[in-house]
Amino acid sequence: MWKKEDGMETGVENTKANSKTKQTAMLTLFVKRGEMGLNCFEAANYHHDYVLRTTVSDLQRKYGLVILRKMETVPNVFGGRTECKRYWMDDVNIAKAQRILKG
């Protein structure tokens, strides 16, 4: 249940996912991609999520999920290398996400 403190909502909401939200679309994507996950460039280029780290934070807070992350180096458009984070869920959190998506 959500509670308000100083005008801010806090806590973990136990609710089913609304199938029309970006969060639900991204949660579905994390389930489909499994341990491969995605980084911010993949999220922006292929899934139109330009704030992946915020989406990850929102999913963790809203649903109590643990989304893992690690730094990786990827090619950039200038011919060099860029560091970014890759995010993914383990089997336990994928199963939890599937239950959330089913409602």
C-alpha positions as CSV (number, residue, x, y, z in Angstrom):
1,M,0.0,0.0,0.0
2,W,1.3,3.5,-0.8
3,K,1.4,6.1,1.9
4,K,2.1,9.8,1.6
5,E,4.9,11.4,3.6
6,D,5.4,15.2,3.1
7,G,3.5,15.0,-0.2
8,M,5.6,12.2,-1.5
9,E,4.4,8.6,-2.2
10,T,6.5,5.9,-0.6
11,G,6.4,2.2,-0.2
12,V,5.8,-0.8,-2.4
13,E,2.5,-1.0,-4.2
14,N,1.0,-4.5,-4.5
15,T,-0.9,-4.1,-7.7
16,K,-1.1,-5.7,-11.1
17,A,0.7,-4.0,-14.0
18,N,-1.3,-1.9,-16.3
19,S,-0.7,-3.2,-19.8
20,K,-0.8,0.3,-21.4
21,T,2.2,1.8,-19.6
22,K,5.9,2.1,-20.5
23,Q,6.7,0.4,-17.3
24,T,4.7,-2.7,-18.3
25,A,6.3,-2.7,-21.7
26,M,9.8,-2.5,-20.3
27,L,9.0,-5.1,-17.6
28,T,7.8,-7.4,-20.4
29,L,11.0,-6.7,-22.3
30,F,13.2,-7.6,-19.3
31,V,11.3,-10.9,-18.9
32,K,11.7,-11.7,-22.7
33,R,15.4,-10.8,-22.7
34,G,16.2,-12.7,-19.5
35,E,19.8,-12.6,-18.5
36,M,20.8,-10.8,-21.7
37,G,19.0,-7.7,-20.4
38,L,19.7,-4.4,-22.1
39,N,21.8,-1.2,-21.8
40,C,20.7,2.4,-22.2
41,F,21.6,2.5,-25.9
42,E,19.5,-0.6,-26.7
43,A,16.6,0.8,-24.7
44,A,16.7,4.1,-26.5
45,N,17.3,2.8,-30.0
46,Y,15.0,-0.2,-30.1
47,H,12.4,0.4,-27.3
48,H,12.2,4.3,-27.1
49,D,13.1,4.4,-23.5
50,Y,15.5,7.3,-23.1
51,V,15.7,7.1,-19.3
52,L,16.4,3.4,-18.6
53,R,18.0,4.0,-15.2
54,T,14.8,5.8,-14.1
55,T,12.6,3.1,-15.5
56,V,14.7,0.5,-13.7
57,S,14.4,2.4,-10.4
58,D,10.7,2.8,-10.9
59,L,10.2,-0.9,-11.5
60,Q,12.2,-1.8,-8.5
61,R,10.3,0.6,-6.2
62,K,6.8,-0.1,-7.6
63,Y,7.0,-3.9,-7.7
64,G,9.8,-4.8,-5.3
65,L,12.0,-6.3,-8.0
66,V,15.7,-6.6,-8.0
67,I,17.2,-5.6,-11.3
68,L,20.9,-6.5,-11.5
69,R,23.5,-4.3,-13.3
70,K,27.1,-4.2,-14.4
71,M,29.3,-1.8,-16.3
72,E,30.2,-2.7,-19.9
73,T,32.1,-1.1,-22.7
74,V,30.3,-0.7,-26.1
75,P,31.3,0.9,-29.4
76,N,30.2,4.5,-29.9
77,V,29.3,6.4,-33.1
78,F,32.6,8.1,-33.1
79,G,34.6,4.9,-33.5
80,G,35.6,4.8,-29.9
81,R,34.3,3.0,-26.8
82,T,31.7,4.1,-24.2
83,E,31.0,2.7,-20.8
84,C,27.4,2.1,-19.8
85,K,25.4,-0.2,-17.5
86,R,23.6,-3.4,-18.6
87,Y,20.5,-4.2,-16.6
88,W,18.9,-7.6,-16.3
89,M,16.8,-9.8,-14.0
90,D,17.7,-13.2,-12.6
91,D,15.3,-16.2,-12.7
92,V,13.7,-15.4,-9.3
93,N,12.9,-11.8,-10.4
94,I,11.8,-12.9,-13.8
95,A,9.3,-15.3,-12.2
96,K,8.1,-12.5,-9.9
97,A,7.7,-10.1,-12.9
98,Q,5.7,-12.8,-14.8
99,R,3.3,-13.0,-11.9
100,I,3.0,-9.2,-11.8
101,L,2.3,-9.1,-15.5
102,K,-0.4,-11.8,-15.3
103,G,-2.1,-9.8,-12.5
